[in-house]
Amino acid sequence: MAPSLTSNSFLLSTTPHSRLSLRVLAKKAGPFSTFQLGKPKDDGSSSEESQTGGSGNSSPFNIDFGKVPDMKSLLPVVSKPSSGLSFGNFRRKDPGTVFVAGATGQAGIRIAQTLLREGFSVRAGVPQLGAAQELARLAALYKIISNEESKRLNAVESTFQDTEAIAKAIGNASKAVVTIGPTENGPTSEVSTLDALQVIEAAQLAGVGHVAIIYDGNPDSASTNNVLDGFKTFFNNLFSQSQLSVPEFLQKVIETDVSYTFIKTSLTEDFSPESSYNVVVSAEGSTSTNDLKVAKSQIASVVANVFSNTSVAENKVVEVFTNPSAPLKPVDELFSAIP
């Protein structure tokens, strides 16, 4: 008999997703990206952004929650815990629903937003539902998501510590995405290869058809220019034997029956110069010195396009970067060129 689990999530209605574009548009970013929260579009709001000092490492939600007005009318209703939910129920999958592990991470939150804009429904894995309520308030206040998009957003409590609990959080999602790297378990914490493997194993348990794995190889993205960074790096290296190397991780992913797309990249902020360059998808190990980092919003667009046509990206290991001289190509064409 399948194990019985309980559910505690925001209950939202689901609408069919729209026809999705297969083209990544490398848009030029201004001094503030969508996630650099400045003044809200509604001039009547009294909330102000908390300023954090000029680097791209500040939390995208570093805002005084006490100043946020009551937005309960825009929030989904918290459901009562359901009973009798078993893993067998997860087999009834919605092809338009995606589970985003670490949805409060700096790349995770962009991926969730982009998926909503492309017509998907999102089950957003968050450490605490209370914190998710605050994020939903801010997202509505600052027009990060529309009221229509909020109806397709379902925040579910999920950490990286329990495979069965993650499988329950995945629910009816037919696809899942996880980002390995700094600032992906909330604004400041890391998601390791072991954490990501938990998500893959949970996806297999829940009957997910396709998982996208983003591996951020940019060490600078974790730095806060703080003296403690050196100590953190030292201890991370000291205990690195407790983590899986990328080849070890990939081998364990291959051993599951989940189709996957493994994307190696080096992420940067949306307001960086690289965000104006076109995205390039290449076979692993074929990058050159002219290849540059990828803005987090750009990688989110790649993920959305992969999920709209998983067949071209199935079971492929690729590297994604930007290049100022690269032509603009549809994502399915870029992936189709990879064996």
Secondary structure per residue as TSV (DSSP state, phi and psi in degrees):
chain	resnum	aa	ss	phi	psi
A	1	M	-	360.0	134.0
A	2	A	-	-66.2	145.1
A	3	P	-	-64.7	142.3
A	4	S	E	-90.2	132.3
A	5	L	E	-126.4	157.9
A	6	T	E	-105.7	160.8
A	7	S	E	-127.5	140.5
A	8	N	-	-141.1	107.5
A	9	S	B	-153.7	172.8
A	10	F	E	-78.4	126.6
A	11	L	E	-91.4	119.5
A	12	L	-	-132.0	153.1
A	13	S	-	-78.2	152.3
A	14	T	-	-115.0	133.3
A	15	T	-	-116.7	153.2
A	16	P	-	-60.3	143.9
A	17	H	-	-82.7	152.8
A	18	S	-	-80.0	168.9
A	19	R	-	-64.7	132.3
A	20	L	-	-103.3	144.9
A	21	S	-	-78.6	145.5
A	22	L	-	-105.2	28.1
A	23	R	B	-123.5	131.6
A	24	V	-	-88.7	123.0
A	25	L	-	-101.9	112.6
A	26	A	-	-84.8	91.9
A	27	K	-	-86.4	143.5
A	28	K	-	-70.4	135.8
A	29	A	-	-100.3	142.9
A	30	G	-	-83.7	-167.4
A	31	P	S	-65.8	-20.9
A	32	F	S	-126.7	127.9
A	33	S	-	-81.9	176.3
A	34	T	T	-56.1	-32.5
A	35	F	T	-95.3	-2.4
A	36	Q	S	-85.4	92.3
A	37	L	-	-70.8	113.6
A	38	G	-	-106.7	-145.6
A	39	K	S	-70.4	138.9
A	40	P	-	-64.6	157.1
A	41	K	S	-65.4	-28.1
A	42	D	-	-80.3	107.9
A	43	D	T	-65.1	-13.6
A	44	G	T	-81.9	-6.5
A	45	S	-	-79.0	147.1
A	46	S	-	-100.7	-2.2
A	47	S	-	-74.3	144.3
A	48	E	-	-127.1	153.4
A	49	E	-	-76.9	140.3
A	50	S	-	-80.7	122.5
A	51	Q	-	-83.9	138.4
A	52	T	-	-124.6	24.0
A	53	G	-	77.9	113.2
A	54	G	S	-30.0	2.5
A	55	S	S	-89.7	166.8
A	56	G	T	-81.3	11.0
A	57	N	T	-97.5	3.6
A	58	S	S	-72.3	152.0
A	59	S	-	-66.2	134.0
A	60	P	T	-69.5	-10.2
A	61	F	T	-123.7	37.8
A	62	N	-	-84.4	76.4
A	63	I	-	-132.7	145.9
A	64	D	-	-71.3	104.8
A	65	F	G	-62.2	-26.1
A	66	G	G	-64.6	-20.4
A	67	K	G	-91.8	-4.8
A	68	V	S	-79.7	127.5
A	69	P	-	-69.1	166.2
A	70	D	-	-68.6	115.8
A	71	M	-	-116.3	27.0
A	72	K	G	-58.5	-29.6
A	73	S	G	-66.7	-19.6
A	74	L	G	-95.9	-4.1
A	75	L	S	-95.9	149.4
A	76	P	-	-69.1	159.7
A	77	V	E	-83.6	135.7
A	78	V	E	-77.1	123.7
A	79	S	-	-80.0	157.0
A	80	K	-	-74.8	148.5
A	81	P	-	-55.8	131.7
A	82	S	E	-91.4	158.0
A	83	S	E	-119.9	158.4
A	84	G	E	76.6	12.4
A	85	L	E	-76.9	125.7
A	86	S	E	-123.8	167.1
A	87	F	G	-64.3	-22.4
A	88	G	G	-63.0	-31.1
A	89	N	G	-65.9	-26.4
A	90	F	G	-69.7	-17.7
A	91	R	G	-69.5	-18.4
A	92	R	S	-83.1	87.4
A	93	K	-	-92.8	147.1
A	94	D	E	-101.5	115.6
A	95	P	E	-63.6	-16.4
A	96	G	E	-98.4	9.2
A	97	T	E	-112.8	133.6
A	98	V	E	-123.2	135.2
A	99	F	E	-92.7	125.2
A	100	V	E	-106.9	106.9
A	101	A	T	-75.0	136.2
A	102	G	T	66.5	50.0
A	103	A	T	-72.1	-9.6
A	104	T	T	-95.7	2.7
A	105	G	S	-71.5	163.6
A	106	Q	T	-69.0	-33.9
A	107	A	T	-85.8	-36.6
A	108	G	H	-58.7	-40.2
A	109	I	H	-70.0	-33.4
A	110	R	H	-69.8	-39.0
A	111	I	H	-63.2	-44.3
A	112	A	H	-60.5	-44.6
A	113	Q	H	-63.4	-44.0
A	114	T	H	-65.4	-41.0
A	115	L	H	-60.8	-41.5
A	116	L	H	-62.7	-42.6
A	117	R	H	-66.5	-27.3
A	118	E	T	-88.7	5.2
A	119	G	T	99.2	-1.5
A	120	F	-	-76.1	157.8
A	121	S	E	-93.1	145.0
A	122	V	E	-125.4	128.2
A	123	R	E	-99.1	107.7
A	124	A	E	-96.1	112.3
A	125	G	E	-74.9	119.9
A	126	V	E	-129.7	150.8
A	127	P	S	-65.7	-36.5
A	128	Q	-	-141.6	134.3
A	129	L	H	-67.7	-31.3
A	130	G	H	-60.8	-42.8
A	131	A	H	-65.3	-33.7
A	132	A	H	-65.2	-34.1
A	133	Q	H	-61.1	-43.6
A	134	E	H	-63.8	-40.9
A	135	L	H	-64.1	-39.2
A	136	A	H	-65.1	-38.3
A	137	R	H	-60.9	-47.0
A	138	L	H	-66.4	-39.2
A	139	A	H	-61.6	-40.3
A	140	A	H	-71.3	-41.2
A	141	L	H	-63.5	-42.0
A	142	Y	T	-96.6	15.0
A	143	K	T	60.4	27.6
A	144	I	S	-69.1	-38.2
A	145	I	S	-128.6	150.2
A	146	S	-	-85.6	168.8
A	147	N	H	-61.3	-37.2
A	148	E	H	-66.6	-40.9
A	149	E	H	-66.8	-34.1
A	150	S	H	-63.8	-24.4
A	151	K	T	-70.9	-18.3
A	152	R	T	-104.2	9.8
A	153	L	E	-105.3	124.3
A	154	N	E	-126.4	103.4
A	155	A	E	-80.3	127.3
A	156	V	E	-125.6	139.4
A	157	E	E	-72.5	124.3
A	158	S	-	-158.4	130.6
A	159	T	-	-116.6	-177.3
A	160	F	S	-101.5	28.8
A	161	Q	S	-114.7	-10.0
A	162	D	-	-143.5	112.1
A	163	T	H	-61.1	-44.7
A	164	E	H	-65.9	-37.8
A	165	A	H	-66.3	-37.7
A	166	I	H	-65.0	-41.3
A	167	A	H	-60.7	-39.4
A	168	K	H	-64.0	-41.2
A	169	A	H	-66.2	-33.3
A	170	I	H	-61.3	-39.8
A	171	G	T	56.8	-125.4
A	172	N	T	-89.6	7.8
A	173	A	E	-66.6	136.5
A	174	S	E	-96.1	-9.3
A	175	K	E	-136.2	156.0
A	176	A	E	-145.3	154.8
A	177	V	E	-140.6	140.7
A	178	V	E	-139.9	140.4
A	179	T	E	-110.5	123.1
A	180	I	E	-92.0	122.4
A	181	G	B	156.4	177.1
A	182	P	T	-64.3	154.0
A	183	T	T	58.0	29.8
A	184	E	-	-113.2	-2.1
A	185	N	S	-113.4	65.4
A	186	G	S	94.4	-178.9
A	187	P	S	-65.9	-22.3
A	188	T	S	-128.4	-9.3
A	189	S	-	-101.2	157.9
A	190	E	-	-94.8	149.8
A	191	V	B	-108.8	120.8
A	192	S	-	-94.3	174.7
A	193	T	H	-64.1	-34.3
A	194	L	H	-66.4	-39.4
A	195	D	H	-61.2	-45.8
A	196	A	H	-65.0	-36.1
A	197	L	H	-63.0	-35.8
A	198	Q	H	-58.1	-41.8
A	199	V	H	-65.7	-41.7
A	200	I	H	-62.5	-45.6
A	201	E	H	-64.6	-37.2
A	202	A	H	-66.8	-38.3
A	203	A	H	-62.5	-40.0
A	204	Q	H	-63.6	-44.1
A	205	L	H	-63.0	-36.4
A	206	A	H	-87.4	-2.4
A	207	G	T	79.1	27.8
A	208	V	-	-70.0	140.3
A	209	G	S	-85.3	-32.1
A	210	H	E	-150.0	136.1
A	211	V	E	-123.0	131.6
A	212	A	E	-101.8	129.7
A	213	I	E	-118.3	119.9
A	214	I	E	-101.9	124.7
A	215	Y	E	-111.5	109.5
A	216	D	E	-88.7	109.3
A	217	G	-	-95.3	18.0
A	218	N	-	-92.8	106.2
A	219	P	G	-68.3	-23.4
A	220	D	G	-71.0	-21.5
A	221	S	G	-68.6	-14.8
A	222	A	G	-93.5	-10.6
A	223	S	-	-77.1	139.3
A	224	T	-	-115.7	14.0
A	225	N	S	56.6	34.1
A	226	N	-	-109.0	146.1
A	227	V	T	-61.1	-24.8
A	228	L	H	-71.6	-15.9
A	229	D	H	-58.5	-39.2
A	230	G	H	-62.4	-42.2
A	231	F	H	-65.6	-40.6
A	232	K	H	-61.8	-44.7
A	233	T	H	-62.1	-41.4
A	234	F	H	-59.4	-48.5
A	235	F	H	-72.7	-31.3
A	236	N	H	-62.8	-41.9
A	237	N	H	-68.6	-37.1
A	238	L	H	-63.2	-39.2
A	239	F	T	-103.8	18.8
A	240	S	G	-65.0	-21.1
A	241	Q	G	-65.8	-17.0
A	242	S	G	-81.9	-6.6
A	243	Q	S	-103.7	163.9
A	244	L	-	-90.5	137.3
A	245	S	-	-70.4	164.6
A	246	V	H	-60.2	-45.8
A	247	P	H	-60.8	-39.9
A	248	E	H	-64.0	-42.6
A	249	F	H	-61.8	-47.5
A	250	L	H	-60.8	-39.5
A	251	Q	H	-61.3	-40.9
A	252	K	H	-69.0	-33.6
A	253	V	H	-65.0	-43.7
A	254	I	H	-61.8	-32.4
A	255	E	T	-71.4	-15.5
A	256	T	S	-82.2	172.5
A	257	D	S	-101.3	21.5
A	258	V	-	-94.0	129.2
A	259	S	E	-69.4	145.0
A	260	Y	E	-141.4	159.5
A	261	T	E	-130.6	118.2
A	262	F	E	-104.6	118.5
A	263	I	E	-115.2	113.5
A	264	K	E	-92.3	133.0
A	265	T	E	-156.4	177.9
A	266	S	-	-132.1	108.7
A	267	L	E	-88.6	150.1
A	268	T	E	-140.8	-179.9
A	269	E	-	-79.3	158.8
A	270	D	T	-69.0	-20.7
A	271	F	T	-94.0	8.6
A	272	S	S	-77.2	160.0
A	273	P	G	-59.4	-30.8
A	274	E	G	-61.9	-23.6
A	275	S	G	-65.5	-16.0
A	276	S	G	-91.1	-4.3
A	277	Y	S	-93.7	157.1
A	278	N	E	-77.8	151.0
A	279	V	E	-82.7	142.6
A	280	V	E	-123.3	136.2
A	281	V	E	-115.4	125.0
A	282	S	E	-133.5	166.1
A	283	A	E	-67.9	154.3
A	284	E	T	-57.9	134.3
A	285	G	T	83.4	12.2
A	286	S	-	-111.8	17.2
A	287	T	-	-77.4	161.7
A	288	S	-	-127.7	178.8
A	289	T	T	-67.9	-19.0
A	290	N	T	-84.7	-4.9
A	291	D	-	-82.8	134.3
A	292	L	B	-116.8	174.3
A	293	K	-	-69.0	169.1
A	294	V	E	-119.4	131.6
A	295	A	E	-66.3	148.0
A	296	K	H	-60.8	-35.9
A	297	S	H	-68.4	-30.2
A	298	Q	H	-69.3	-42.0
A	299	I	H	-66.6	-31.5
A	300	A	H	-63.5	-38.9
A	301	S	H	-66.1	-38.3
A	302	V	H	-61.3	-45.3
A	303	V	H	-61.2	-44.9
A	304	A	H	-60.4	-39.7
A	305	N	H	-72.2	-35.2
A	306	V	H	-60.5	-43.5
A	307	F	H	-72.0	-20.5
A	308	S	H	-81.9	-13.8
A	309	N	S	-153.8	71.0
A	310	T	G	-66.4	-22.8
A	311	S	G	-61.8	-33.8
A	312	V	G	-78.3	-17.2
A	313	A	T	-112.4	5.9
A	314	E	T	-65.8	127.7
A	315	N	T	55.3	44.9
A	316	K	E	-120.2	143.2
A	317	V	E	-110.5	118.2
A	318	V	E	-132.5	165.0
A	319	E	E	-116.0	135.0
A	320	V	E	-118.3	130.9
A	321	F	E	-149.1	179.2
A	322	T	E	-118.8	157.3
A	323	N	E	-148.3	128.5
A	324	P	T	-64.1	-20.2
A	325	S	T	-104.0	2.3
A	326	A	-	-75.3	139.6
A	327	P	-	-75.7	156.5
A	328	L	-	-79.6	123.2
A	329	K	-	-131.7	151.8
A	330	P	B	-63.5	149.3
A	331	V	H	-64.5	-37.6
A	332	D	H	-64.5	-32.9
A	333	E	H	-68.6	-40.5
A	334	L	H	-63.5	-43.6
A	335	F	H	-73.6	-31.8
A	336	S	H	-64.1	-24.9
A	337	A	T	-78.2	-9.5
A	338	I	-	-94.3	126.3
A	339	P	-	-67.3	360.0
